[in-house]
Amino acid sequence: MSQVQQLYLLQQIDTEIQEKKKRLGEVLRAQKETKALLAARKRLETAVADLQSWQTQRQDLNLALQSLKNKAKSAEQRLYSGKVKNPKELADLQSSIESIGRQRSALEDEILEAMIMLEDAETEKGAAEQSLQVLQADWEQAQAALKIEQNELALRVHALMGQRQTRLGTIDPPFLTEYDAIRKKQNGIAVVKIKNHICTGCRLNVSALKEKKAREGEKVYCASCGRIMVV
């Protein structure tokens, strides 16, 4: 086997290594949580915070209402106890009871509104949980497949690196130096095939003379892209 043919086999190995490493990078990046999953988790966090806020507000309002009820009860007991004889004090007690009643009515309206908001918050929390569960399940299922692919890619790259090392031992150093130099200039592709009289590297025609020399195992270059060509 000629040195040019050995270079072509090395090129095939290097091309596959490049492709596998690229895909491995994509697989690793795909294992990060998606924007949709992050958004769903954020939605649930917000829903939980809102629910807790309305629960606290309802609790505070109920405590305030109970306090007003106690004040009203105390004032009514004093008003109707018969112990208060002073007309002004009686009038003040009556006025206080009426004021407490107005405060109580306003507070009950606030409690009703808080209960409605609390119900809405509970509904939103349930919807957010369900959405997150669906997205999380889909993501975890995809992760299992990605983990398998990651392992397969890593094993294949390891095997290819071993094959590459073996192939390097069959190629003379000057050929390797030139091969590496062309690869750097041509996006990792230094050796290409001639197919139907066309360079598969740049898709331009190859002269009959160059194709004949390549067929005979000589080292020939594409006049357009400068890559080494083989048949």
LUMGUMAR-242911 format. One record per residue: residue number from 1; z, x, y of N, C-alpha, C in turn. Coordinates in pm, 1 decimal. Last residue first. Example, Ala and Ser with C-alpha at 12.3 -4.5 7.8 and 13.67 -1.06 7.14 Angstrom:
! LUMGUMAR-242911
R,2,708.0,1285.0,-225.0,714.0,1367.0,-106.0,787.0,1290.0,3.0
R,1,780.0,1319.0,-569.0,780.0,1230.0,-450.0,780.0,1320.0,-330.0
END
This chain:
! LUMGUMAR-242911
R,231,-581.1,-735.2,781.4,-651.9,-843.7,714.2,-571.5,-882.9,591.5
R,230,-413.6,-660.3,1092.9,-436.1,-641.7,949.7,-516.0,-758.7,895.5
R,229,-358.9,-488.4,1401.7,-417.2,-599.3,1325.5,-436.8,-562.0,1178.9
R,228,-129.1,-438.1,1663.3,-191.8,-383.2,1542.5,-238.3,-501.1,1457.3
R,227,-199.4,-549.4,2000.5,-121.8,-550.8,1876.2,-200.8,-486.1,1762.6
R,226,-342.5,-572.8,2233.6,-290.2,-441.1,2197.1,-208.0,-438.0,2071.9
R,225,-474.2,-795.2,2330.7,-327.2,-794.4,2338.5,-264.6,-661.1,2296.6
R,224,-756.1,-702.2,2325.4,-698.6,-787.5,2428.1,-546.3,-772.3,2440.5
R,223,-824.0,-546.4,2113.6,-867.7,-502.0,2244.3,-805.5,-583.4,2357.6
R,222,-588.2,-474.8,1868.4,-662.3,-581.2,1936.9,-697.3,-532.6,2076.7
R,221,-631.3,-178.4,1674.4,-559.4,-255.7,1775.8,-649.4,-363.9,1834.6
R,220,-583.7,-45.5,1343.3,-669.5,-85.0,1454.8,-590.3,-176.4,1546.4
R,219,-550.6,171.8,1087.3,-473.2,112.5,1195.8,-566.0,82.9,1313.0
R,218,-708.8,80.6,776.0,-691.0,166.2,893.7,-609.5,92.2,999.7
R,217,-767.2,-78.5,561.0,-631.1,-26.6,571.6,-608.7,66.2,688.9
R,216,-1004.0,-206.5,549.1,-995.8,-82.3,473.4,-858.5,-16.4,485.9
R,215,-967.0,-405.7,728.6,-977.8,-443.6,588.1,-962.1,-321.7,497.3
R,214,-983.9,-261.8,961.8,-854.7,-320.8,925.0,-853.5,-357.6,777.7
R,213,-1255.4,-201.4,959.2,-1157.8,-92.7,950.1,-1021.1,-145.8,907.5
R,212,-1360.4,-460.6,986.1,-1394.7,-380.2,868.1,-1292.7,-268.4,848.2
R,211,-1262.6,-531.7,1233.1,-1218.1,-608.8,1117.3,-1246.0,-531.6,988.5
R,210,-1399.6,-352.3,1390.5,-1253.2,-344.2,1381.6,-1201.9,-421.7,1260.3
R,209,-1662.8,-443.1,1348.4,-1625.2,-305.8,1314.3,-1473.4,-293.9,1297.6
R,208,-1664.9,-701.5,1448.5,-1687.6,-681.1,1305.4,-1642.8,-542.9,1261.2
R,207,-1401.1,-772.5,1685.9,-1532.7,-719.1,1650.3,-1542.4,-695.7,1500.0
R,206,-1240.2,-1081.2,1724.1,-1227.9,-941.2,1685.0,-1366.2,-891.7,1642.2
R,205,-1161.8,-1324.5,1978.6,-1247.4,-1270.5,1872.6,-1224.2,-1121.9,1850.1
R,204,-821.6,-1439.7,2034.6,-953.1,-1393.6,2080.9,-1030.0,-1329.2,1965.3
R,203,-553.7,-1507.2,1990.5,-658.8,-1606.9,1964.3,-795.7,-1569.0,2018.7
R,202,-348.5,-1331.1,1995.4,-395.9,-1378.9,2125.8,-509.2,-1480.3,2115.5
R,201,-276.7,-1310.9,1723.0,-177.7,-1286.2,1827.4,-218.8,-1345.0,1960.9
R,200,-482.0,-1340.3,1552.6,-385.9,-1450.8,1556.3,-275.5,-1429.3,1660.1
R,199,-805.7,-1268.9,1631.0,-670.3,-1212.2,1635.0,-571.9,-1327.0,1648.1
R,198,-1064.3,-1380.1,1416.9,-986.2,-1400.6,1539.4,-849.9,-1334.1,1524.9
R,197,-1208.1,-1404.5,1184.3,-1258.2,-1312.7,1286.5,-1184.9,-1326.0,1421.2
R,196,-1039.1,-1562.3,1028.1,-1166.1,-1617.8,1076.3,-1220.3,-1539.2,1195.5
R,195,-777.3,-1365.4,1128.5,-812.2,-1483.7,1051.2,-936.6,-1548.1,1111.9
R,194,-580.6,-1089.7,1110.8,-711.7,-1134.8,1157.0,-751.1,-1251.4,1066.9
R,193,-228.7,-1084.6,1191.8,-341.0,-1095.5,1098.9,-470.7,-1128.6,1173.7
R,192,-27.2,-838.6,1365.2,-78.8,-973.4,1343.5,-196.7,-970.3,1246.3
R,191,253.1,-672.6,1487.5,147.0,-670.9,1385.5,104.2,-814.4,1357.5
R,190,443.6,-726.7,1681.4,363.1,-605.0,1694.7,243.7,-604.1,1600.1
R,189,639.7,-942.4,1849.7,529.9,-943.8,1752.6,439.9,-823.4,1775.4
R,188,826.6,-942.7,2053.6,874.0,-927.0,1916.2,765.9,-925.3,1810.2
R,187,678.1,-959.4,2292.5,769.8,-1067.1,2252.8,805.9,-1063.6,2104.8
R,186,539.5,-718.2,2339.1,470.7,-839.4,2293.9,564.3,-944.1,2232.3
R,185,694.6,-499.5,2403.9,596.7,-547.0,2502.8,542.4,-685.4,2468.6
R,184,846.0,-462.8,2177.0,914.7,-482.6,2305.3,819.9,-541.4,2409.6
R,183,644.2,-415.4,1988.0,729.0,-535.7,1977.2,797.9,-565.2,2109.2
R,182,552.1,-163.8,2064.8,465.1,-280.6,2081.1,545.9,-409.8,2075.3
R,181,777.1,-7.4,1994.3,728.1,-8.8,2132.3,641.1,-131.6,2158.4
R,180,799.3,-46.0,1718.6,907.3,-92.6,1806.0,860.7,-103.8,1950.7
R,179,556.2,78.4,1639.5,583.2,-61.9,1607.2,689.8,-120.0,1701.1
R,178,598.3,341.1,1714.9,491.9,264.2,1778.8,514.2,114.4,1758.1
R,177,808.9,402.3,1540.0,825.6,417.6,1684.7,722.9,334.7,1760.2
R,176,690.5,359.2,1291.7,803.2,275.1,1333.7,823.4,281.3,1484.8
R,175,501.5,562.9,1287.5,456.9,422.9,1280.6,567.5,328.9,1329.4
R,174,669.3,788.2,1290.1,576.8,763.6,1402.1,525.7,618.7,1404.7
R,173,819.0,756.6,1034.5,881.6,740.3,1165.9,782.3,717.3,1280.4
R,172,659.6,562.1,775.8,677.6,689.3,846.4,732.6,665.8,986.5
R,171,821.6,339.1,554.8,732.2,356.8,670.6,764.1,488.3,740.9
R,170,1006.3,281.1,367.5,869.1,299.9,318.5,771.1,333.6,430.9
R,169,1248.0,227.7,484.8,1236.8,351.9,408.3,1096.3,379.8,358.7
R,168,1219.9,-26.4,583.7,1213.0,86.6,677.6,1193.2,218.6,604.6
R,167,1269.9,-186.9,362.4,1132.6,-171.5,409.7,1119.2,-52.8,504.0
R,166,1549.2,-176.3,350.0,1468.9,-122.9,239.1,1326.8,-94.1,284.4
R,165,1610.5,-306.6,585.9,1655.0,-168.4,567.5,1575.1,-100.6,456.2
R,164,1506.3,-558.9,528.9,1450.8,-478.2,638.5,1486.6,-330.1,621.0
R,163,1672.4,-649.4,329.7,1530.9,-627.3,301.4,1466.5,-538.6,407.7
R,162,1908.5,-671.5,480.3,1902.1,-578.8,367.2,1758.6,-546.3,330.2
R,161,1832.1,-868.1,656.4,1868.0,-736.6,711.2,1865.8,-631.6,600.7
R,160,1800.3,-1079.7,479.6,1683.2,-1024.0,548.0,1711.9,-885.6,605.8
R,159,2066.5,-1130.8,410.4,1971.1,-1087.7,307.6,1849.1,-1021.7,370.5
R,158,2165.4,-1211.8,661.3,2224.6,-1096.1,592.9,2128.1,-1040.5,488.0
R,157,2010.6,-1438.1,702.7,1997.1,-1323.8,794.6,2051.7,-1197.5,729.9
R,156,2111.7,-1598.1,494.6,1970.6,-1558.2,495.5,1948.0,-1438.1,587.0
R,155,2378.3,-1633.8,571.1,2347.4,-1566.8,444.2,2203.6,-1516.4,441.8
R,154,2338.9,-1773.3,809.9,2408.2,-1644.7,811.0,2378.1,-1565.1,683.7
R,153,2214.1,-2006.5,715.2,2142.8,-1917.0,807.1,2205.3,-1777.2,806.8
R,152,2420.5,-2118.3,561.5,2293.5,-2081.6,498.9,2215.2,-1983.2,585.6
R,151,2613.9,-2164.6,759.2,2643.3,-2073.9,648.2,2515.0,-2026.1,580.5
R,150,2476.0,-2350.3,918.4,2523.8,-2223.8,975.1,2548.8,-2121.4,866.0
R,149,2443.3,-2563.8,742.7,2326.3,-2489.5,789.4,2365.9,-2353.7,846.8
R,148,2712.1,-2640.8,718.7,2637.4,-2599.3,599.8,2517.0,-2515.1,641.1
R,147,2763.7,-2709.6,982.0,2841.5,-2603.0,919.2,2769.7,-2548.6,795.5
R,146,2590.1,-2924.6,1016.3,2569.0,-2801.6,1093.4,2643.6,-2683.4,1032.7
R,145,2704.9,-3115.9,851.9,2571.0,-3065.7,820.0,2543.7,-2934.2,891.7
R,144,2945.5,-3149.3,990.5,2948.6,-3108.3,849.3,2813.3,-3049.5,809.0
R,143,2860.5,-3242.5,1236.9,2923.0,-3110.8,1227.8,2923.8,-3059.3,1084.1
R,142,2775.2,-3500.2,1182.2,2675.2,-3399.6,1220.4,2732.1,-3258.3,1207.1
R,141,3023.9,-3611.1,1135.2,2924.3,-3610.4,1028.3,2816.5,-3506.1,1056.3
R,140,3137.3,-3583.8,1386.8,3197.1,-3512.1,1273.6,3099.8,-3505.0,1155.7
R,139,2973.1,-3758.1,1533.4,2977.9,-3615.1,1566.8,3032.3,-3534.1,1449.5
R,138,3030.7,-4005.3,1417.0,2892.9,-3953.7,1414.4,2891.4,-3803.2,1437.8
R,137,3303.9,-4020.3,1479.3,3259.8,-4021.9,1339.0,3118.9,-3964.6,1326.2
R,136,3295.3,-4022.0,1758.6,3366.6,-3914.5,1689.1,3321.0,-3904.8,1543.8
R,135,3160.8,-4260.2,1810.6,3100.5,-4133.7,1850.6,3164.5,-4016.0,1776.9
R,134,3351.3,-4441.0,1703.2,3212.5,-4438.9,1654.6,3147.2,-4304.4,1685.6
R,133,3581.1,-4381.6,1854.4,3583.8,-4369.3,1708.9,3443.1,-4359.0,1650.5
R,132,3499.2,-4445.8,2114.8,3531.0,-4307.7,2081.1,3529.0,-4286.6,1929.8
R,131,3470.5,-4723.8,2090.6,3355.3,-4641.4,2126.4,3378.0,-4495.7,2087.2
R,130,3736.7,-4794.5,2035.2,3631.3,-4823.8,1938.0,3508.5,-4737.0,1963.6
R,129,3867.0,-4713.6,2271.1,3905.3,-4656.8,2141.0,3794.9,-4675.9,2038.0
R,128,3742.6,-4878.7,2457.5,3729.1,-4733.2,2469.2,3763.7,-4663.9,2338.0
R,127,3829.3,-5128.1,2372.9,3685.3,-5097.9,2372.0,3662.2,-4947.6,2377.5
R,126,4107.5,-5100.9,2414.6,4055.2,-5128.0,2281.0,3907.5,-5093.6,2269.3
R,125,4110.8,-5060.3,2693.1,4162.6,-4956.0,2604.0,4109.4,-4976.0,2462.0
R,124,4011.1,-5307.1,2780.1,3934.9,-5183.9,2806.3,3980.5,-5071.1,2715.0
R,123,4222.9,-5473.6,2700.1,4087.2,-5494.9,2647.3,4003.2,-5368.5,2662.8
R,122,4429.7,-5371.3,2855.9,4441.4,-5365.7,2710.0,4304.5,-5383.2,2643.2
R,121,4332.2,-5435.7,3108.7,4352.4,-5294.6,3073.2,4363.9,-5277.6,2921.6
R,120,4339.3,-5713.5,3100.0,4209.5,-5645.3,3114.7,4220.2,-5499.0,3072.6
R,119,4615.5,-5744.7,3083.5,4531.4,-5793.7,2974.7,4393.8,-5726.1,2978.8
R,118,4686.8,-5639.8,3331.2,4736.3,-5576.3,3209.0,4652.3,-5618.2,3088.6
R,117,4572.0,-5820.9,3503.1,4523.2,-5683.4,3504.8,4566.9,-5609.0,3378.9
R,116,4734.1,-6042.0,3436.5,4588.7,-6049.4,3418.3,4529.4,-5908.7,3411.1
R,115,4982.8,-5941.9,3510.2,4960.0,-5978.5,3370.3,4810.2,-5987.5,3339.8
R,114,4949.7,-5911.7,3784.8,4974.4,-5792.9,3703.0,4948.3,-5822.3,3555.1
R,113,4927.4,-6180.1,3859.4,4813.1,-6089.9,3879.3,4827.9,-5965.1,3791.9
R,112,5186.2,-6262.1,3793.2,5070.8,-6324.6,3729.4,4947.1,-6235.5,3740.8
R,111,5333.3,-6104.2,3970.0,5351.3,-6086.6,3825.9,5232.7,-6145.9,3749.6
R,110,5251.4,-6209.5,4212.0,5221.0,-6069.4,4181.6,5232.7,-6042.9,4031.5
R,109,5359.9,-6464.1,4187.3,5214.5,-6448.9,4201.6,5171.9,-6306.3,4166.0
R,108,5627.4,-6397.0,4183.4,5569.1,-6456.7,4062.9,5416.7,-6450.3,4065.7
R,107,5656.7,-6312.7,4445.6,5673.2,-6215.7,4336.8,5612.7,-6269.2,4206.3
R,106,5627.8,-6547.5,4585.6,5530.9,-6439.2,4608.0,5535.7,-6338.7,4493.3
R,105,5852.2,-6683.2,4485.8,5718.4,-6738.9,4467.0,5611.7,-6631.4,4482.5
R,104,6057.8,-6518.3,4576.7,6038.3,-6537.4,4433.6,5897.6,-6590.5,4404.4
R,103,6038.6,-6546.5,4848.5,6016.0,-6413.6,4788.7,5985.9,-6426.4,4639.6
R,102,6107.0,-6815.8,4864.2,5974.5,-6771.8,4908.7,5939.7,-6634.9,4848.9
R,101,6368.6,-6802.7,4764.6,6268.6,-6884.3,4696.1,6127.3,-6843.2,4733.6
R,100,6494.6,-6650.8,4956.9,6481.7,-6597.1,4820.7,6375.8,-6674.5,4742.5
R,99,6482.6,-6836.2,5162.0,6410.9,-6708.4,5175.4,6388.3,-6644.1,5038.4
R,98,6651.2,-7033.0,5060.8,6510.8,-7065.3,5088.0,6425.7,-6938.2,5097.2
R,97,6889.8,-6892.1,5052.1,6833.3,-6945.8,4928.0,6685.0,-6977.8,4945.9
R,96,6926.3,-6839.8,5323.0,6908.9,-6727.9,5230.7,6845.3,-6774.5,5099.9
R,95,6968.8,-7096.6,5419.6,6852.5,-7019.9,5466.8,6822.4,-6904.3,5372.1
R,94,7208.4,-7155.3,5292.8,7090.2,-7237.4,5265.7,6962.7,-7162.4,5304.9
R,93,7372.9,-6961.3,5410.0,7351.1,-6960.7,5265.8,7225.6,-7039.2,5228.2
R,92,7363.0,-7044.5,5674.9,7310.6,-6911.7,5639.0,7282.4,-6902.6,5488.2
R,91,7491.2,-7287.9,5654.1,7350.4,-7284.9,5697.5,7286.3,-7151.9,5659.7
R,90,7744.0,-7201.6,5583.1,7669.5,-7287.4,5492.1,7519.7,-7285.7,5524.5
R,89,7810.1,-7061.4,5812.2,7798.2,-6987.4,5686.1,7721.0,-7068.6,5583.0
R,88,7822.1,-7276.3,5990.5,7724.8,-7166.5,6010.8,7703.2,-7088.7,5881.4
R,87,8031.3,-7435.2,5884.9,7892.9,-7485.2,5889.9,7788.8,-7374.2,5906.3
R,86,8276.0,-7331.9,5661.1,8214.3,-7300.7,5790.1,8068.3,-7345.8,5790.5
R,85,8348.6,-7361.7,5399.1,8368.0,-7474.4,5489.1,8295.4,-7453.3,5621.4
R,84,8317.2,-7282.5,5071.9,8267.2,-7246.8,5204.5,8273.9,-7370.4,5292.4
R,83,8396.6,-7398.1,4838.2,8488.2,-7302.3,4900.5,8445.3,-7266.7,5042.6
R,82,8217.3,-7547.7,4709.7,8313.9,-7617.8,4793.1,8410.8,-7525.6,4863.1
R,81,8008.2,-7447.1,4570.0,8142.4,-7429.0,4514.0,8248.0,-7510.0,4588.5
R,80,7754.3,-7441.7,4661.1,7802.3,-7567.8,4604.0,7942.2,-7557.3,4542.9
R,79,7725.7,-7182.8,4756.6,7696.9,-7295.9,4845.7,7759.2,-7423.9,4793.8
R,78,7788.6,-7026.1,4538.1,7878.3,-7020.2,4654.2,7858.4,-7141.9,4744.7
R,77,7573.7,-7093.7,4377.1,7709.4,-7115.8,4328.5,7809.8,-7116.7,4444.9
R,76,7362.9,-7005.9,4540.1,7376.9,-7148.4,4510.5,7517.9,-7181.0,4461.6
R,75,7404.9,-6725.7,4536.2,7410.1,-6799.1,4662.8,7429.8,-6947.6,4639.7
R,74,7372.6,-6671.6,4265.4,7500.2,-6640.9,4330.2,7515.8,-6720.1,4459.3
R,73,7107.0,-6749.2,4231.3,7212.4,-6815.3,4154.7,7348.5,-6795.7,4220.4
R,72,6977.6,-6566.8,4399.0,6968.6,-6710.1,4426.2,7079.8,-6785.7,4355.2
R,71,7041.2,-6327.6,4272.9,7085.1,-6351.1,4410.8,7085.1,-6499.8,4443.2
R,70,6913.5,-6366.0,4027.2,7059.9,-6345.6,4031.2,7115.1,-6372.1,4170.7
R,69,6650.5,-6382.5,4112.2,6711.3,-6496.5,4045.2,6863.8,-6487.3,4048.8
R,68,6616.3,-6124.8,4211.8,6610.8,-6237.7,4304.5,6676.0,-6361.7,4242.8
R,67,6633.4,-5982.8,3969.0,6730.3,-5956.1,4075.6,6734.1,-6070.7,4176.1
R,66,6410.9,-6079.4,3839.9,6542.5,-6107.7,3784.0,6651.3,-6085.9,3888.2
R,65,6215.1,-5967.3,4004.6,6227.7,-6112.3,3994.9,6365.2,-6151.9,3941.7
R,64,6252.4,-5696.8,3952.8,6272.1,-5746.9,4088.9,6290.9,-5897.8,4088.6
R,63,6184.5,-5693.2,3683.8,6320.1,-5654.2,3724.0,6352.8,-5706.6,3862.9
R,62,5917.1,-5766.5,3706.3,6010.0,-5852.6,3632.3,6155.4,-5821.1,3667.6
R,61,5818.8,-5544.7,3845.9,5814.7,-5677.8,3908.1,5910.1,-5773.6,3838.6
R,60,5854.5,-5342.0,3656.3,5924.0,-5334.1,3785.4,5929.0,-5470.3,3853.7
R,59,5681.7,-5436.0,3455.3,5824.5,-5419.2,3427.7,5904.9,-5416.1,3557.4
R,58,5435.9,-5422.1,3587.6,5486.7,-5552.0,3541.8,5637.0,-5545.1,3515.5
R,57,5421.4,-5144.6,3625.9,5424.9,-5234.2,3741.1,5479.7,-5371.5,3701.7
R,56,5409.3,-5053.0,3362.3,5522.3,-5013.0,3448.0,5537.2,-5108.1,3565.8
R,55,5167.6,-5168.7,3290.4,5289.4,-5201.0,3214.8,5413.9,-5169.1,3297.5
R,54,4994.1,-5044.2,3467.3,5016.6,-5188.4,3479.9,5138.7,-5232.8,3401.8
R,53,5013.8,-4780.4,3366.8,5045.6,-4810.3,3506.6,5076.7,-4958.8,3526.6
R,52,4921.4,-4803.7,3106.8,5060.6,-4763.0,3130.0,5104.7,-4796.3,3272.4
R,51,4653.3,-4869.0,3165.7,4739.4,-4961.8,3091.2,4886.6,-4929.6,3114.8
R,50,4565.9,-4636.3,3293.0,4566.1,-4763.7,3366.0,4659.5,-4864.1,3298.1
R,49,4590.7,-4452.6,3080.5,4667.0,-4431.8,3203.9,4676.7,-4562.3,3284.0
R,48,4406.3,-4561.8,2899.3,4547.7,-4551.0,2862.0,4635.9,-4536.4,2985.7
R,47,4169.7,-4531.6,3048.2,4214.7,-4664.4,3006.4,4362.2,-4664.6,2970.2
R,46,4152.8,-4253.9,3068.9,4166.0,-4334.6,3190.3,4220.4,-4472.9,3156.6
R,45,4119.7,-4189.3,2798.4,4233.9,-4134.6,2873.4,4260.7,-4217.0,2998.7
R,44,3876.8,-4319.8,2746.6,3999.3,-4363.8,2679.9,4122.8,-4314.1,2753.8
R,43,3704.3,-4167.8,2909.6,3718.4,-4312.5,2932.0,3847.2,-4364.5,2869.3
R,42,3723.4,-3921.0,2786.4,3773.2,-3936.5,2923.1,3795.2,-4083.7,2955.4
R,41,3596.3,-3981.8,2547.3,3736.7,-3940.3,2544.5,3800.5,-3955.5,2683.5
R,40,3341.3,-4039.9,2644.5,3416.2,-4143.3,2573.2,3565.0,-4109.3,2569.0
R,39,3268.7,-3791.2,2748.2,3279.4,-3905.4,2838.7,3361.1,-4017.8,2774.6
R,38,3258.2,-3641.5,2512.7,3353.8,-3604.8,2617.7,3376.8,-3720.0,2714.4
R,37,3046.9,-3775.5,2387.8,3179.5,-3773.2,2325.7,3286.6,-3738.5,2428.1
R,36,2836.4,-3725.4,2565.5,2874.5,-3863.4,2537.0,3015.4,-3870.1,2476.4
R,35,2816.2,-3450.1,2552.3,2856.1,-3511.8,2679.5,2903.4,-3655.1,2656.7
R,34,2958.1,-3326.1,2241.1,2850.0,-3375.6,2324.9,2904.8,-3435.2,2454.5
R,33,3129.0,-3026.9,2155.1,3131.6,-3171.7,2174.4,3022.7,-3214.5,2271.8
R,32,2942.1,-2779.0,1975.2,3027.7,-2817.6,2086.6,3022.9,-2969.7,2102.3
R,31,2751.5,-2735.4,1791.8,2884.2,-2767.7,1739.5,2984.5,-2796.0,1851.2
R,30,2525.7,-2647.5,1914.0,2530.2,-2789.6,1878.3,2668.0,-2831.2,1826.8
R,29,2565.8,-2375.4,1922.6,2578.5,-2451.9,2047.7,2592.1,-2601.4,2019.7
R,28,2515.7,-2315.6,1654.6,2648.6,-2289.2,1711.1,2670.7,-2368.5,1839.9
R,27,2245.4,-2386.9,1639.2,2344.4,-2454.9,1554.8,2485.1,-2436.2,1610.6
R,26,2129.6,-2204.7,1813.6,2119.4,-2348.3,1841.9,2225.4,-2425.7,1763.7
R,25,2184.3,-1966.6,1677.4,2240.0,-1988.9,1810.8,2238.2,-2135.9,1848.0
R,24,2030.3,-2011.9,1452.6,2175.0,-1998.0,1437.4,2244.0,-2020.3,1571.4
R,23,1773.7,-2004.1,1559.9,1825.0,-2131.1,1508.6,1976.9,-2126.7,1492.6
R,22,1768.1,-1731.0,1621.9,1750.4,-1831.5,1727.1,1807.7,-1965.0,1682.7
R,21,1793.6,-1621.9,1370.1,1897.9,-1596.5,1470.0,1889.6,-1697.1,1584.6
R,20,1555.1,-1709.9,1253.7,1682.8,-1753.8,1197.5,1796.5,-1732.6,1297.5
R,19,1363.7,-1578.5,1411.7,1366.7,-1724.2,1405.3,1501.8,-1775.7,1356.5
R,18,1427.0,-1309.8,1359.0,1429.5,-1361.0,1495.9,1441.1,-1513.2,1497.5
R,17,1381.4,-1300.5,1084.4,1515.5,-1271.6,1136.7,1529.1,-1329.5,1277.2
R,16,1108.2,-1352.7,1081.0,1199.8,-1450.5,1022.8,1342.4,-1427.9,1071.4
R,15,1019.2,-1121.2,1208.2,989.1,-1252.3,1265.9,1084.5,-1358.0,1211.3
R,14,1101.4,-922.7,1031.1,1158.3,-926.9,1166.4,1135.1,-1062.2,1233.0
R,13,939.6,-984.5,809.5,1085.7,-987.5,798.3,1148.9,-1002.4,936.2
R,12,688.4,-944.9,919.8,724.7,-1076.0,865.1,876.0,-1091.5,853.5
R,11,703.5,-672.8,981.7,690.3,-771.6,1088.6,729.0,-911.2,1040.3
R,10,706.3,-562.8,730.1,824.6,-547.8,815.1,822.3,-650.8,927.2
R,9,446.9,-628.1,657.5,558.2,-685.5,581.2,689.4,-675.7,660.1
R,8,314.3,-467.4,843.9,296.3,-612.4,848.1,408.4,-682.9,771.3
R,7,389.1,-213.7,764.4,432.0,-262.0,895.7,420.9,-414.6,904.3
R,6,254.2,-205.4,520.4,400.5,-199.0,520.2,456.1,-250.8,653.6
R,5,-3.4,-203.4,619.6,41.2,-318.0,541.1,194.4,-323.6,531.5
R,4,1.0,47.0,739.1,-21.7,-72.0,822.0,24.4,-197.6,748.4
R,3,31.8,215.3,523.2,139.5,206.8,620.0,124.7,82.3,709.1
R,2,-89.6,57.2,217.3,-101.8,140.7,336.9,17.9,121.0,429.0
R,1,0.0,84.2,-119.3,0.0,0.0,0.0,0.0,87.8,124.4
END
